[in-house]
């Protein structure tokens, strides 16, 4: 009994064998050496590594770590995919907004006219100011032809120069307002073409991103800015 107790105590005191690794990594490095480890092998980071189960069966293949160029290319692809997904979602949202806002072509026509009216009014004011400047110039030219002192000649010349500058500014306003009319009409033309296809049953977002923002968001603010012509 004493011998058995001593033997049991000696067996209990021996250290337990180390646990088997959960997985084993195997590869051949660039010098042809076969390397085995219980974790990813640093020397084989640029090549595939076999991952084995403790019994030696194949669990999987660990691919090589990507190079900086490969990582950059992958990030670029992921970024592009994210941008495309965001654009598709935005196209769906805008198409649904268009359908909710414009029930028919008449409603869209009324919105177009409402967006164009401020610009047309501004153009009328600009033309009225140009007419006034033309009348003032004719009067100044007649006054310039009449006999007068040197001081009066200088004063008329100064008034003519001011008239010419104001006229040039109003003509520039007219050109800007014409461009604004074209811009607003182009936005509504794009919307109307899209709306016709949506009214016909085409799914929102299926036509890709819309070229411009909605008429309320894109046309009206610019029209409001055009309502303040330079004098």
C-alpha positions as a printed Julia matrix, in Angstrom:
231×3 Matrix{Float64}:
   0.0     0.0     0.0
   2.82    2.37    0.85
   4.46    1.7    -2.51
   1.21    2.33   -4.34
   0.67    5.63   -2.51
   4.18    6.8    -3.35
   3.69    5.88   -6.98
   0.35    7.74   -7.13
   1.88   10.84   -5.57
   4.78   10.75   -8.01
   2.42   10.42  -10.97
   0.29   13.29   -9.7
   3.34   15.51   -9.28
   4.48   15.08  -12.91
   3.62   18.07  -15.16
   0.71   17.59  -17.56
   1.65   17.39  -21.27
   1.13   20.67  -23.18
  -2.23   20.98  -24.97
  -2.29   20.26  -28.66
  -2.58   23.36  -30.83
  -6.05   24.06  -32.16
  -4.62   24.51  -35.66
  -1.28   24.03  -37.36
   0.2    26.28  -40.05
   2.45   24.74  -42.7
   4.29   26.41  -45.58
   7.48   26.4   -47.59
   9.42   29.67  -47.46
  11.31   31.34  -50.31
  14.43   29.26  -49.47
  12.6    25.94  -49.79
  12.36   25.26  -46.06
   9.2    23.6   -44.75
   7.98   25.5   -41.67
   5.36   24.36  -39.19
   3.9    26.53  -36.44
   0.84   26.94  -34.27
   0.16   30.42  -35.65
   0.47   32.31  -38.91
   4.03   32.01  -40.19
   5.73   35.36  -40.65
   8.25   34.04  -43.17
   5.38   32.94  -45.46
   3.3    36.09  -45.26
   3.69   36.57  -49.01
   2.46   33.06  -49.96
  -0.43   30.73  -49.12
  -0.22   28.73  -45.87
  -1.99   25.45  -45.25
  -3.98   25.35  -42.02
  -4.29   21.82  -40.55
  -6.39   20.34  -37.81
  -4.57   18.64  -34.9
  -5.08   15.28  -36.62
  -3.29   16.55  -39.73
  -6.38   16.99  -41.92
  -6.66   20.17  -43.98
  -8.8    22.87  -42.39
  -8.21   25.55  -45.03
  -5.75   27.73  -46.9
  -4.67   31.1   -45.54
  -4.09   33.41  -48.53
  -1.01   35.63  -48.69
  -1.27   39.06  -47.17
  -1.99   41.69  -49.85
   0.71   44.06  -50.97
   0.24   47.82  -50.44
  -0.73   48.13  -54.11
  -3.29   45.33  -53.78
  -4.72   46.89  -50.62
  -5.01   50.26  -52.37
  -6.74   48.64  -55.35
  -9.15   46.77  -53.07
  -9.95   49.93  -51.12
 -10.56   51.79  -54.39
 -12.95   49.03  -55.55
 -14.79   49.08  -52.24
 -15.01   52.87  -52.32
 -16.37   52.8   -55.87
 -18.93   50.16  -54.93
 -20.04   52.23  -51.95
 -20.37   55.34  -54.12
 -22.4    53.43  -56.71
 -24.68   52.03  -54.01
 -25.17   55.51  -52.56
 -25.94   56.9   -56.03
 -28.53   54.15  -56.63
 -30.17   54.87  -53.28
 -30.2    58.59  -54.04
 -31.76   57.94  -57.47
 -34.53   55.91  -55.86
 -35.14   58.66  -53.3
 -35.28   61.42  -55.92
 -37.56   59.43  -58.21
 -39.95   58.81  -55.35
 -39.82   62.5   -54.49
 -40.69   63.41  -58.09
 -43.63   61.0   -58.13
 -44.91   62.33  -54.81
 -44.62   65.96  -55.9
 -45.89   65.73  -59.48
 -49.0    63.62  -59.97
 -49.32   64.56  -63.63
 -47.76   66.67  -66.39
 -49.96   69.67  -65.6
 -48.58   69.86  -62.05
 -45.06   69.77  -63.43
 -45.85   72.5   -65.97
 -47.2    74.75  -63.2
 -44.04   74.2   -61.15
 -41.91   75.12  -64.17
 -43.8    78.37  -64.68
 -43.54   79.16  -60.97
 -39.75   78.72  -61.12
 -39.42   80.81  -64.3
 -41.63   83.73  -63.2
 -39.07   85.4   -60.86
 -36.43   85.35  -63.59
 -38.85   86.75  -66.16
 -39.82   89.52  -63.76
 -36.17   90.35  -63.21
 -35.59   90.45  -66.96
 -38.49   92.89  -67.34
 -36.97   95.11  -64.64
 -33.6    94.96  -66.35
 -35.1    95.9   -69.72
 -36.97   98.77  -68.08
 -33.72  100.01  -66.56
 -31.98   99.77  -69.95
 -34.72  101.84  -71.55
 -34.29  104.45  -68.83
 -30.53  104.52  -69.39
 -31.02  104.96  -73.15
 -33.28  107.96  -72.57
 -30.77  109.44  -70.14
 -27.98  108.99  -72.65
 -29.89  110.73  -75.44
 -30.52  113.69  -73.12
 -26.86  113.81  -72.13
 -25.73  113.69  -75.76
 -28.02  116.61  -76.62
 -26.7   118.52  -73.62
 -23.15  117.71  -74.74
 -23.78  119.39  -78.12
 -24.98  122.66  -76.52
 -22.44  125.42  -75.75
 -21.18  125.26  -72.17
 -18.21  125.96  -69.91
 -15.26  123.62  -69.44
 -16.62  122.54  -66.03
 -20.0   121.71  -67.57
 -18.33  119.7   -70.35
 -16.41  117.68  -67.75
 -19.59  117.06  -65.73
 -21.51  115.82  -68.79
 -18.59  113.6   -69.77
 -18.6   112.07  -66.29
 -22.34  111.43  -66.51
 -21.95  109.79  -69.91
 -19.24  107.5   -68.56
 -21.43  106.52  -65.62
 -24.32  105.87  -67.99
 -22.14  103.64  -70.15
 -20.97  101.6   -67.12
 -24.53  101.15  -65.85
 -25.69  100.08  -69.3
 -22.91   97.49  -69.55
 -23.86   96.09  -66.14
 -27.52   95.77  -67.13
 -26.6    94.02  -70.38
 -24.51   91.57  -68.37
 -27.53   91.03  -66.11
 -29.67   90.29  -69.16
 -27.2    87.65  -70.36
 -27.04   86.02  -66.93
 -30.83   85.93  -66.71
 -31.1    84.31  -70.13
 -28.67   81.62  -69.02
 -30.71   81.12  -65.86
 -33.88   80.63  -67.91
 -32.09   78.0   -69.98
 -30.78   76.28  -66.86
 -34.21   76.07  -65.22
 -35.85   74.81  -68.4
 -33.13   72.19  -68.8
 -33.74   70.91  -65.26
 -37.48   70.65  -65.84
 -36.95   68.98  -69.22
 -34.8    66.31  -67.57
 -37.38   65.83  -64.84
 -40.27   65.6   -67.28
 -38.54   62.96  -69.37
 -37.88   60.95  -66.21
 -41.4    61.47  -64.89
 -42.99   60.22  -68.11
 -41.12   56.95  -67.75
 -41.99   56.71  -64.05
 -45.68   57.4   -64.77
 -45.49   54.62  -67.38
 -44.43   52.16  -64.69
 -40.65   52.18  -64.71
 -39.26   51.44  -61.24
 -37.75   54.33  -59.22
 -33.97   54.32  -59.44
 -33.87   52.05  -62.5
 -32.81   54.93  -64.78
 -29.66   55.71  -62.82
 -28.75   58.96  -61.05
 -30.74   62.06  -61.98
 -28.56   64.68  -63.67
 -29.74   67.66  -61.61
 -31.43   68.34  -58.31
 -35.17   68.87  -58.07
 -36.66   72.07  -59.46
 -37.43   73.31  -55.96
 -33.9    72.66  -54.75
 -31.96   73.74  -57.84
 -33.98   76.22  -59.88
 -35.67   78.47  -57.36
 -32.65   79.56  -55.28
 -30.78   80.65  -58.41
 -33.87   82.48  -59.63
 -34.02   84.32  -56.31
 -30.4    85.37  -56.71
 -31.19   86.67  -60.19
 -33.94   88.87  -58.77
 -31.36   91.41  -57.59
 -29.77   92.86  -60.74
 -26.88   95.25  -60.51
 -27.77   98.88  -61.02
